[in-house]
Amino acid sequence: MFKKSFKVNGQEDIDDFMLMIDATYHKYSDLTRKDFFAKNSEKIFKTNNSDKLEFEIKNQSLNKIKNLYFTNIFKVDIQILNIDFDLSIIKIKHNFFNQKGELCAILSCNIHWYVKVMTY
């Protein structure tokens, strides 16, 4: 399981009640996903051209269970639920855990991948 730790930061991450806003969940899931693919894409896609892969996120859904507050330290993991190589779609789930290890949110999405074509 791949996990990253983060801290809820200043004004860009929170609302007036010091709660983490929806866009921040998306931001930290993106950072986790990019780091995961940077380290594991050659194994997953069995290619040496993983640097040429592009990803497009579709069908994101966020389910908040417990609030994360300003200055909270939390972890985000990434779980690959399914990979469809024929359709080039990966189903992913990100779980957000607070410092106590309690599940706070789940962000699910489908990611379509394709090979970046360079033209000159």
Residue, then its C-alpha position, 0 to 999 in steps of 0.5 A: m500500500f502506498k501512503k503519503s503524509f500531509k498537513v492541512n495548511g493555511q488559507e488555501d486548504i481551509d474554509d472559514f470554519m477551519l475545515m479542509i475544503d473539497a478542493t484540498y482533498h482533490k489536491y492531495s489525492d493528485l499529489t499522492r497519485k502523481d508520486f505513486f505513478a512516478k515510482n510505479s508506472e513501469k511496473i504497472f504498465k510494463t513499459n520503459n516509456s512511462d515518462k510518455l504516459e498522460f493521465e486524464i481523471k474522470n468520474q471523481s466522487l468524494n465521500k467525507i466521513k470525518n472532518l479534517y481541520f487546520t494543522n491536522i496531519f493526515k495520510v492519504d493512501i492509494q488503492i488500485l481497484n481495477i486496471d482495464f488494459d483494453l480500455s486504458i482505464i484504472k479505477i482508484k480509491h484514495n483513503f484519507f486518515n487522521q492522526k488516530g488512523e480513523l478514516c475521514a474521507i474516500l475519493s474515488c476516480n477513474i483514470h484514463w491513460y494514453v501515450k503522449v505523442m511528440t510531433y515536430 
